[in-house]
Amino acid sequence: MKRVLLLSVALMSSGAFADTPPIKHDANQPIAISADRFVAEKNPASGNGGQITGTYTGNVLITQGEIKMRANSVRINVIGGKPDKIYANGNVVVNSPSGTATGDNGIYDVAPRLVTLTGHVVLTKGQNVMRGPQLTVNLVTGVAQLGGGRINSQGNPGQSGGRVQGLFTPPPQTGGK
């Protein structure tokens, strides 16, 4: 099944990212968001905890520790005063010490510490590049999966499809050969 490629194994075995440890991140750090505009809406039908949706637009930057995410717009759902899910849309770029990932859309599911990028996902570190339709990173374990699944507008898995591609530049050869 072409559904999932275990990214960390492929990258480590190829030597492409061997100088970088797997993505490990202290997901308990504060999440800072800045943007040009912000609009908040309260959903009274969501029960006692109350749900608030905040939408940030224009040059959105989200920072948590060493990880930075940029996007055209971001919607954050807050339940009981705590962030639940963060939805990033349009030109999503995630920079971390492990490299850069880009995609059309992204979801940060805060409680389980899962980041999912969808739509034309590209991972880069130096000249090494991997591409696929969906990337999921567990910020607790550091395991990243690049595969053929899709996430629909409600944040649920959709149809699978697409292939994973990688291009790795070997180090220059020294010596007689």
C-alpha positions, 0 to 999 in steps of 0.5 A, a space after each residue: 500500500 502506497 499510503 504512507 512512507 515513514 519519513 524519518 526512516 527514509 531520511 535517516 537511511 538515505 543520509 540526507 538528514 543524518 546530521 539532524 536529530 528527529 523532530 523533537 519539540 517541547 509542545 508545552 511551550 506557549 503558542 504565540 500568534 501575530 497577524 494584521 487582523 483578528 476577529 473572535 466569535 463565540 459559539 453559545 451552542 457549544 455547551 458550558 465550556 463555550 467555544 470561541 473561534 478566532 480568525 487571524 488574517 494577513 501575514 500570520 506568524 505562529 511560534 512555539 519554541 523553535 518552530 515557526 509557522 506562517 500562513 495567509 490565514 489561521 483559525 483557532 478553536 478555543 474550548 474551555 479557555 484552551 486552544 483545541 485546533 489551529 487551522 492554517 490556510 494558504 501558503 503554509 510554511 513551517 520552519 524548524 531546526 529539522 528543515 522546512 515544510 510547505 503545504 496549501 493547508 495545515 492543522 495543529 491538533 493541540 492536545 495530541 500534539 499533531 501537525 498535518 500539512 496537506 496539498 502539495 507538501 514539500 519538505 526541504 533541508 539544503 538540497 534534499 527534497 521530499 514531496 507528497 500530498 500529506 505530512 503528519 508530524 507527532 511533536 511528542 515522538 518526533 515521528 513524521 509520515 509523508 503519504 498519500 492521504 488527504 484531510 477534508 475541510 472538517 479536519 477528517 481523513 479523506 480519500 487517499 491518493 498521490 505518491 511520495 517522491 524524494 530527491 537526495 544529493 549525495 555528498 561529493 566523493 573524495 579520493 580517486 573515484 
